[in-house]
Amino acid sequence: MPRATVIIPNYNNGRASSRDGTRDFLGKLLESLERTLADDPTELEILIADDGSTDDSLETARAWSRRLWPAGSPRAGLPMVRLVELAHTGVLSKVLNALHAHSQGEYICRLDGDVVLETPCWVAKCVALLDADPQVAVVTGLQKLPDGRVHALGDAILSPLGYHHLGQGLPESALPEVVEVEHAMGCFHASRRAAITQVGGYDETVLRGQTEELAMRLNLAGWRALATTRIVFRHFHGERHWRPNTADTGAGLQRSLERFREKWGCDRLAPDLSDVWERWKGTPLVERAGIHGPRAWDPASFGDLPPGAEWDRFLTDPALQSGIAAELSALRLVDGPVAVFGCRSGLSSFLRARDGIEVTAVEEHAPSIRALAEKSKSLGATAKCLRSCYVSDLASSGLQTASFKFVAQLDSVERYWNPVGLLRESRRLLVADGLLIVRSRARVARFESRGKASHLFAAHELLQIVQHVGGFTPLSPPTLDSVGRWQLLARSSGSAAHSVHFGA
């Protein structure tokens, strides 16, 4: 009886399905398995289920099923591959459940047909991590792009940053050797059969994103997932043609997103954490995600100035002057009513209102709003166009719908516990074709720290979450302003439909 089964769902992973007609995806994968598993001491089997392929990958699978492990291998003389040929369903979850039913191993290593393994004896490394902790259900490795860039070290799902790949674009030196994650990518992971069986296997009504949905059930049941840089693979998904599956049509992808929302009460790509907290607080699901629930901003815990200090220090602090100048420059992008979220003590809001522009300064920290009123009054030059607004929740301002030409989120998305809620509130307040600016402390070339008071965005993560919330058209990628903050401009598009994205 094998200790581990390597399973490969195959549908059109041949040369004919590559963009240039030359890359044999399945053949390259199987060559890498022959190379990396030749000396792996684990008792294992390799099982392919073909879902009615119409290209050359089916013949590749048949040819490899006739091959034997070479002399010198722990499995010398045994068949390298066992092949199961299925009638085409176009539903990956069904193929995966069939593979689980045909497999024999205690541990099941799932590979997509367009990956290549680089690490020798990688099955043994996965087994060691699974054996070391009986609560670990899934292990994944470091996913690289064909050119060697880091693509993912596991995924986050219920994150303030939205769904995203961990470590994307970072140098390997910036990555932890082993890290707990919410989700191990479907293209490569090893799982504990008992855990998958306990939660019911793959949901066959989910056409895409089935591994993320399975991860939610595993997390809810208290299982853990790990990602490690000890195992490296490359993913060549960008080199294939679109495949004619119902699951990959626009309607199929949208149906998968809707099914996720039906089951879990939130969007898969841009989860509103207030919805997640209301439904799942007190469960391992939110514990695994590191969600701590609603919490108000406190300047001291974020390293920000105390209420009123920016007014007191402005004339003598060059760094503060630069920061306020950068904010004011952003606030001057549009002439018209502007709502400023995260205004702190409101100095930049006050200065913009002095230009004769209607400014509503919104803050959840009552002492800061009081400082705004006191400081502006003490100057004897209160800006008539300035309205200060204390709210207990930045995502529920109570301001009139479609009443602003411009909404500015100033250093607020990284300190507010639910950035999706802030972006949706911004969308509600903007007129058609209104402008959103998100200004945020930047995380550059660093692995993220989850569960901290603040959650800093990388540039691509900030762009993704604005796109996935929907109703906005980014005008450009985030850029660093003069004081090292990300600045992202987006136009209100009048559509609530977010772009459909399924990360690989």
QUIMOWO-V82665 format. One line per field, one symbol per residue. ss: DSSP state (H for helix, E for strand, - for the rest). psi: psi as a letter, one per 30 degrees, with the letter a starting at -180 (. if undefined). burial: # if it has 16 or more other C-alpha atoms within 10 Angstrom, else .. A space follows every 50 residues. Layout:
# QUIMOWO-V82665
ss = ???
psi = ???
burial = ???
This chain:
# QUIMOWO-V82665
ss = ---EEEEEEE----HHHE------HHHHHHHHHHHH-------EEEEEEE E-----HHHHHHHHH--E----------E--EEEEE-----HHHHHHHHH HH----EEEEEE--EEE----HHHHHHHHHHH---EEEEEEEEEE----E EE--EE-------EE------HHH---EEEE-E----EEEEEHHHHHH-- ---------HHHHHHHHHHH---EEEEEEEEEEEE-HHHE-----HHH-H HHHHHHHHHHHHHH--------HHHHHHHH---HHHHHH---------HH HH------HHHHH----HHHHHHHHHHHHHH------EEEE-----HHHH HHH-----EEEEE--HHHHHHHHHHHHH-------EEEEE---------- ---EEEEEEE--------HHHHHHHHHHHEEEEEEEEEEEEE-------- ------E-HHHHHHHHHHH--EEE----EE----EEEEEEEE-------- ----
psi = kkekkjkjkkjhhaefgleggfjieeeeeeeeeeefgegkfkjllkkkjk hhkgaffeeeeeefffllklkfkfgkflkekkkkklkkfgjeeeeeeeee eflflekjjkklfglkkfkkhfeeeeeeeeefjffjfkklajkllegfkk ekillkdikfglklkkgkflleffklekkklekkkffklkljeeeeeegg akjffjelgfeeeeeeeeeefgllkkkkffkklkkgffgllkkikefgle eeeeeeeeeeeeefglkeeikjfeeeeeegkglfefeefgkgakklkjee fgglklkfeeeefeffjeeeeeeeeeeeeefgfkjlkkkjkhfbggeeee eefffgkkkjjkkgjeeeeeeeeeeeeffghkjfgkkkjkkfjffifglk khgkfkkkjjhefffkfieeeeeeeeeefklkglkkkkkkkkjkhkkljk gleljkklefeeeeeeefelgkjkfllklkafggkkjkkkkkfgkgklkk kjk.
burial = ...###############....########.#######.#.#.####### ###..###.###.##...#....##...######.....########.## .################.#########.##.....###########...# ####################....#..#.##############.##..#. ###..###############.########.#######.##......##.. .#########...##############..##..########.....##.. ......##.##..#.....#..######.##.....############## ####..#################.##.....##.#######.###.#... ..##############################.##########...##.. ..#######.##############...#..#..###########...#.. #..#
